[in-house]
Amino acid sequence: MSAERSTRIPLCAPRLDGNEARYLAECVESGWVSSAGPFVERLEAALAGLVGVPEAVATSSGTAALHLALCVAGVEAGDEVLVPALSFVAPANAVRYVGALPVFLDAEPTHAQLDPAALARFLEERCVRSRCGLRNRETGRRVAALIAVHVLGHPVDLDAILELARGAGLVLIEDAAEALGAHYRGAPIGSFGDLACFSFNGNKTVTAGGGGMLVAADPEQARRARHLSTQAKRDPVEFVHDAVGFNYRLSNLQAAVGCAQLERIDELLADKRRVARGYARALADVPGIVAFREADWARSSHWLTGVRVVEERFGMPSRGLLAWLDARGIETRPLWQPLHRSPAHAGSSGPPCPVAERLARETLCLPSSCGLAASELEYVAGAIRAASRVLAA
Ligand SMILES: *Cc1c(COP(=O)(O)O)cnc(C)c1O
């Protein structure tokens, strides 16, 4: 292993050396700092153009975008919404915000995405078609929607999932928070679902220091979401509100940073791809370290590069490697507790999810900043190889 480093290598730090500071200064100088302003509109237009949809609605977070998506999709209290067990918690929380209940489905092991076979099995074995839509045979509840999360920026198998969702009459919401810039069979992620959500959180590929975006195939749904995001204000003079809305707008300050980031998204994505390829190459011959393959129909955004640490072959569980790397100044992170195990969603129904559990146990996300230097990547890979050698000795 190479010499000790004086600074830690973070999991994922933003790169803010473009027009971020200049655009922020423009906001301050012009006085446009709040939830209206030229950068909000510019960011909405730029994202809509990138995803290839007519309209995008900026929101205060990706989670807020998910909440609005469920509202305009007509998901109601007491409904069930299908969510992958292997995901960040936000989509499951959004389901609960509207009083609906998440039902968690298993992942497939190759790309760590929602398993179309698990979805097919659930629809076939546990659901029945009725006059008012799909019903869960066990709970009697209406199954209203599916949130497909593109985990770590790799697309789910959309052909299979769209066919199943359409066949069952489910609304499809893409959680593309990790997948801005990813493609499925050449078409942009976010252009497939009835609705799709993005995030500009601090550690996402394109950040605004916080924020999100909702896109809708139906312009009427986009209009409705925008209305709900601004407290459902119908008359701005008399303050007449025609629904219980939310304060979910993005500020012009945040949008300014987002615009500067989005201008160079090609560069940021190329950086992420370089990092993923670098790790795959550097770790290819380490026994028990398995990189997730990019499907031939996929172009991943490579938001974070995850590897599976297969304990029986590597000689140490993933959390042991996490501690080993931490002691060498390298920040790594597991995926998430599978959501069917989450205390926040205790009592949720659904089939067993053994693959999600194994992937959550085995996966470590490696430092994946856009600005990660080749020497830093080599240092991380070297530390993993060193652990492997010590364990083999
Ligand atoms: C980051 C993220 C979100 C939430 O985005 P915020 O902007 O942090 O609210 C939702 N879903 C997934 C899969 C995410 O990774």
The ligand as an SDF file (V2000), in Angstrom:
LIG
                    3D

 15 15  0  0  0  0  0  0  0  0999 V2000
  -31.5470   11.3350   -2.7000 C   0  0  0  0  0  0  0  0  0  0  0  0
  -32.7060   10.4730   -2.9490 C   0  0  0  0  0  0  0  0  0  0  0  0
  -34.0240   10.9040   -2.7680 C   0  0  0  0  0  0  0  0  0  0  0  0
  -34.4180   12.1530   -2.0640 C   0  0  0  0  0  0  0  0  0  0  0  0
  -33.9240   13.2990   -2.5020 O   0  0  0  0  0  0  0  0  0  0  0  0
  -33.8000   14.5630   -1.5070 P   0  0  0  0  0  0  0  0  0  0  0  0
  -33.5450   15.6640   -2.4530 O   0  0  0  0  0  0  0  0  0  0  0  0
  -32.6750   14.2830   -0.5770 O   0  0  0  0  0  0  0  0  0  0  0  0
  -35.1010   14.7030   -0.8040 O   0  0  0  0  0  0  0  0  0  0  0  0
  -35.0570   10.0780   -3.1590 C   0  0  0  0  0  0  0  0  0  0  0  0
  -34.8230    8.8590   -3.6480 N   0  0  0  0  0  0  0  0  0  0  0  0
  -33.5790    8.3770   -3.8110 C   0  0  0  0  0  0  0  0  0  0  0  0
  -33.4070    7.0190   -4.3690 C   0  0  0  0  0  0  0  0  0  0  0  0
  -32.4720    9.1500   -3.4480 C   0  0  0  0  0  0  0  0  0  0  0  0
  -31.2390    8.6590   -3.5790 O   0  0  0  0  0  0  0  0  0  0  0  0
  1  2  1  0
  2  3  1  0
  2 14  2  0
  3  4  1  0
  3 10  2  0
  4  5  1  0
  5  6  1  0
  6  7  2  0
  6  8  1  0
  6  9  1  0
 10 11  1  0
 11 12  2  0
 12 13  1  0
 12 14  1  0
 14 15  1  0
M  END
$$$$
